[in-house]
Amino acid sequence: MDRVWLFYAIQVAASGYALLRGGAPERLTGLALLLAAVSTGLVQRDIPVLFVGLEGV
């Protein structure tokens, strides 16, 4: 789990730098990558619940 938080920290730093110092393409890409990282975390939050046991045959 520590790797996930490290990834989020680096992603926020990189996207923040792109939003503050970059041109239009860098700002758009930084925002898109930040949005993708956050939405992936939200979507995958409930997936492990689906894999708790074996399906009956």
Long-range contacts (C-beta under 8 A, 24 or more apart in sequence): 4-41, 7-37, 8-37, 8-41, 11-37
